[in-house]
């Protein structure tokens, strides 16, 4: 997104995310992100969905225990096996994964596990959610037109850079909707109702890395197939912003944003073509 001026004084080479978990910050930041993952994913174990899921309580408990084991491959293997036996993406996520995370959240609340356990489980859950995104894309996403939602990061105070980038992309034929003035809860609620394939979050201040990470987690929990890009001056000032936020891509100009969004569209088209 276009360069903007920071409110205070206070990426990857091709702009796309790697599969590296984003739990490598200081202890306070790591704890905050881990808690956000546990809270947001556990919320998805809704009775209306999980009650219909073809997942037994024993399977949920097994996955919860596997997420805490020293061997990081056990939990991913359980989810993969469930997927191979035909469990739907909705049941995999809302029934099995979210159910297991809810168990872990309850154990943490009752002091049965410690923060290091929670961080370990959160890291593995995040990786599983990335792996599951392909399943959700295949069953839910139509190939999108040239459209995206651009949203100002909660706690951000400048809109001009995002507005200029959106206007530039509109002149190129993109349909860009702007969301400004939302706190995190209302922004996530609004985006969940819109269910866009692509969301771009704009930020300038260095200290927005954690709010951005929390927003990305919340969005991914509510919309497992969503693709999230971050733009603005924060892409210049925060080293390895992808690892810090868990986003899929970063861009600091309309040109960069367009290249990345077109690549995403091409990937979705290829996925659907492989199903025909």
C-alpha positions as CSV (number, residue, x, y, z in Angstrom):
1,X,0.0,0.0,0.0
2,X,1.1,3.5,-0.5
3,X,3.6,5.1,1.9
4,X,2.0,7.1,4.7
5,X,3.3,9.1,7.6
6,X,3.5,7.4,11.1
7,X,1.3,8.7,13.9
8,X,4.2,8.5,16.3
9,X,8.0,8.8,16.3
10,X,8.2,5.6,17.5
11,X,9.5,-9.4,4.5
12,X,10.1,-11.8,2.8
13,X,11.9,-11.3,-0.5
14,X,8.9,-12.0,-2.7
15,X,6.4,-10.6,-0.3
16,X,4.8,-14.0,0.4
17,X,4.6,-15.9,3.7
18,X,6.5,-19.0,4.5
19,X,5.1,-21.8,6.7
20,X,7.2,-20.5,9.8
21,X,5.1,-20.2,12.9
22,X,5.0,-16.6,14.3
23,X,5.8,-17.4,17.9
24,X,9.4,-16.2,18.0
25,X,9.0,-12.8,19.7
26,X,9.6,-11.9,23.4
27,X,7.8,-13.8,26.1
28,X,5.0,-11.2,26.5
29,X,4.3,-11.1,22.8
30,X,4.5,-14.9,22.5
31,X,2.1,-15.4,25.4
32,X,-0.4,-12.9,23.9
33,X,-0.4,-14.5,20.5
34,X,-0.7,-18.0,22.0
35,X,-3.6,-16.9,24.1
36,X,-5.3,-15.4,21.1
37,X,-5.0,-18.6,19.1
38,X,-6.4,-20.7,21.9
39,X,-9.2,-18.3,22.6
40,X,-10.2,-17.7,19.0
41,X,-10.1,-21.3,17.8
42,X,-11.8,-22.7,20.9
43,X,-14.7,-20.3,20.2
44,X,-15.2,-22.2,16.9
45,X,-16.3,-25.4,18.7
46,X,-19.9,-24.2,18.5
47,X,-22.6,-26.6,19.6
48,X,-24.6,-26.1,16.5
49,X,-21.7,-27.3,14.4
50,X,-19.8,-29.7,16.6
51,X,-23.0,-31.6,17.5
52,X,-23.4,-32.6,13.9
53,X,-19.7,-33.4,13.4
54,X,-18.7,-37.0,12.9
55,X,-16.0,-36.7,15.6
56,X,-16.1,-38.6,18.9
57,X,-15.1,-37.2,22.3
58,X,-12.2,-39.7,22.3
59,X,-10.8,-38.3,19.0
60,X,-11.0,-34.8,20.4
61,X,-9.2,-35.8,23.6
62,X,-6.5,-37.7,21.6
63,X,-5.8,-34.6,19.5
64,X,-5.7,-32.4,22.5
65,X,-3.1,-34.7,24.1
66,X,-1.2,-34.9,20.8
67,X,-0.9,-31.1,20.6
68,X,1.0,-31.1,23.9
69,X,3.4,-34.0,23.1
70,X,7.1,-33.4,22.4
71,X,6.7,-35.0,19.0
72,X,5.3,-32.3,16.8
73,X,4.2,-34.6,14.0
74,X,1.6,-36.6,16.0
75,X,-1.1,-34.0,16.1
76,X,-0.7,-33.1,12.4
77,X,-0.9,-36.9,11.6
78,X,-4.1,-37.3,13.5
79,X,-5.7,-34.5,11.5
80,X,-4.4,-35.8,8.3
81,X,-5.7,-39.3,9.0
82,X,-9.1,-37.8,9.8
83,X,-9.1,-35.9,6.6
84,X,-8.1,-39.0,4.5
85,X,-11.0,-40.9,6.0
86,X,-13.4,-38.4,4.6
87,X,-14.1,-36.0,7.4
88,X,-15.4,-32.7,5.9
89,X,-13.4,-29.5,6.4
90,X,-16.2,-28.1,8.6
91,X,-16.1,-31.2,10.8
92,X,-12.3,-31.2,10.8
93,X,-12.1,-27.6,12.0
94,X,-15.2,-26.9,14.1
95,X,-15.5,-30.5,15.4
96,X,-12.0,-32.0,15.8
97,X,-9.5,-29.1,15.9
98,X,-11.6,-26.5,17.7
99,X,-12.9,-29.2,20.1
100,X,-9.3,-30.2,21.0
101,X,-8.3,-26.5,21.4
102,X,-11.3,-26.0,23.7
103,X,-10.0,-28.9,25.9
104,X,-6.6,-27.3,26.0
105,X,-8.1,-23.9,26.9
106,X,-10.1,-25.5,29.8
107,X,-6.9,-27.2,31.0
108,X,-5.0,-23.9,31.0
109,X,-7.8,-22.1,32.8
110,X,-7.7,-24.8,35.5
111,X,-3.9,-24.6,35.8
112,X,-3.5,-28.1,34.6
113,X,-0.9,-27.0,32.0
114,X,1.6,-24.2,31.8
115,X,2.3,-21.4,29.3
116,X,5.0,-23.4,27.5
117,X,2.4,-26.1,26.8
118,X,0.0,-23.6,25.5
119,X,2.6,-22.0,23.2
120,X,3.6,-25.5,21.9
121,X,-0.1,-26.3,21.2
122,X,-0.8,-22.9,19.7
123,X,2.1,-23.2,17.3
124,X,0.9,-26.6,16.1
125,X,-2.7,-25.5,15.8
126,X,-1.6,-22.6,13.6
127,X,0.3,-25.0,11.3
128,X,-2.7,-27.3,11.1
129,X,-5.0,-24.4,10.2
130,X,-2.6,-23.4,7.4
131,X,-2.8,-27.0,6.1
132,X,-6.5,-27.1,6.4
133,X,-6.9,-23.9,4.3
134,X,-6.5,-25.8,1.1
135,X,-9.5,-28.0,2.0
136,X,-11.6,-24.9,2.8
137,X,-10.6,-23.2,-0.4
138,X,-11.6,-26.2,-2.5
139,X,-15.1,-26.5,-1.1
140,X,-16.0,-22.9,-0.4
141,X,-14.2,-20.5,-2.6
142,X,-15.3,-19.5,-6.1
143,X,-12.6,-18.0,-8.2
144,X,-12.8,-14.4,-7.2
145,X,-12.9,-11.5,-9.5
146,X,-10.5,-8.6,-9.0
147,X,-11.8,-7.7,-5.6
148,X,-10.6,-7.3,-2.1
149,X,-11.4,-5.6,1.2
150,X,-8.9,-3.1,2.5
151,X,-9.2,-2.5,6.3
152,X,-7.4,-0.1,8.6
153,X,-5.7,-2.0,11.4
154,X,-7.4,-1.5,14.8
155,X,-5.5,1.3,16.7
156,X,-4.2,2.8,13.4
157,X,-4.9,6.5,12.9
158,X,-4.0,7.3,9.3
159,X,-6.2,6.4,6.3
160,X,-4.6,8.3,3.4
161,X,-2.1,5.7,2.3
162,X,-4.7,2.9,2.2
163,X,-7.2,5.2,0.4
164,X,-4.6,6.2,-2.2
165,X,-3.7,2.6,-2.9
166,X,-7.4,1.5,-3.1
167,X,-8.1,4.4,-5.6
168,X,-5.0,3.4,-7.7
169,X,-6.2,-0.2,-7.8
170,X,-9.8,0.9,-8.7
171,X,-8.4,2.8,-11.7
172,X,-6.9,-0.5,-12.8
173,X,-10.2,-2.3,-12.6
174,X,-10.2,-3.7,-9.1
175,X,-13.3,-3.6,-6.8
176,X,-11.9,-2.5,-3.5
177,X,-14.1,-1.9,-0.4
178,X,-12.6,0.1,2.4
179,X,-13.3,-0.5,6.1
180,X,-12.2,2.3,8.5
181,X,-12.9,3.0,12.2
182,X,-13.5,-0.5,13.5
183,X,-12.1,-2.0,16.6
184,X,-10.8,-5.6,16.3
185,X,-14.0,-7.3,17.4
186,X,-16.3,-5.3,15.1
187,X,-13.8,-5.6,12.2
188,X,-13.7,-9.3,12.5
189,X,-17.5,-9.5,12.8
190,X,-17.9,-7.3,9.7
191,X,-15.4,-9.3,7.7
192,X,-17.0,-12.6,8.7
193,X,-20.3,-11.4,7.4
194,X,-18.7,-10.3,4.1
195,X,-16.5,-13.5,3.8
196,X,-14.0,-12.0,1.3
197,X,-11.3,-14.1,-0.3
198,X,-8.7,-11.4,0.2
199,X,-8.2,-8.9,3.0
200,X,-5.5,-6.3,3.2
201,X,-4.7,-4.7,6.6
202,X,-3.0,-1.3,6.6
203,X,-0.7,-0.1,9.4
204,X,2.1,2.4,9.9
205,X,3.2,2.3,13.5
206,X,5.9,-0.2,14.6
207,X,3.9,-1.0,17.7
208,X,1.0,-2.3,15.6
209,X,2.7,-5.6,15.0
210,X,0.9,-7.3,17.9
211,X,-2.5,-5.8,17.1
212,X,-2.0,-7.0,13.5
213,X,-1.1,-10.5,14.7
214,X,-4.1,-10.7,16.9
215,X,-6.3,-9.5,14.0
216,X,-4.8,-12.1,11.6
217,X,-5.4,-14.8,14.2
218,X,-9.0,-13.7,14.7
219,X,-9.7,-13.5,11.0
220,X,-8.2,-16.9,10.3
221,X,-10.2,-18.5,13.1
222,X,-13.5,-17.1,11.7
223,X,-12.6,-17.5,8.0
224,X,-10.2,-20.4,7.6
225,X,-9.7,-19.8,3.8
226,X,-9.1,-16.1,4.0
227,X,-5.8,-14.7,2.5
228,X,-4.4,-11.8,4.4
229,X,-2.0,-9.1,3.2
230,X,-0.4,-6.3,5.2
231,X,0.6,-3.0,3.8
232,X,1.8,0.5,4.9
233,X,4.9,1.9,6.5
234,X,5.0,-1.0,9.0
235,X,6.3,-3.2,6.2
236,X,9.4,-1.0,6.1
237,X,10.0,-0.7,9.9
238,X,9.3,-4.1,11.4
239,X,11.8,-6.8,10.4
240,X,10.2,-10.0,9.1
241,X,6.7,-8.8,9.4
242,X,5.3,-12.0,8.0
243,X,6.8,-14.0,10.9
244,X,5.6,-11.3,13.4
245,X,2.0,-11.3,12.3
246,X,1.2,-14.7,10.6
247,X,0.0,-12.9,7.5
248,X,0.3,-14.4,4.0
249,X,1.9,-11.4,2.2
250,X,3.2,-7.9,2.6
251,X,3.1,-5.0,0.1
252,X,4.0,-1.3,0.3
253,X,2.7,-0.1,-3.1
254,X,-0.3,-0.6,-5.4
255,X,2.0,-2.4,-7.8
256,X,3.2,-4.9,-5.2
257,X,-0.3,-5.5,-3.9
258,X,-1.7,-6.1,-7.4
259,X,1.1,-8.6,-8.2
260,X,0.4,-10.5,-5.0
261,X,-3.4,-10.5,-5.4
262,X,-3.2,-11.6,-9.0
263,X,-0.9,-14.5,-8.0
264,X,-3.5,-15.5,-5.3
265,X,-6.3,-15.4,-7.9
266,X,-4.2,-17.6,-10.3
267,X,-3.6,-20.0,-7.5
268,X,-7.3,-20.3,-6.7
269,X,-8.1,-20.8,-10.3
270,X,-5.5,-23.5,-10.6
271,X,-6.9,-25.3,-7.5
272,X,-10.4,-25.3,-9.0
273,X,-9.2,-26.5,-12.4
274,X,-7.6,-29.5,-10.7
275,X,-11.0,-30.5,-9.4
276,X,-12.6,-30.6,-12.9
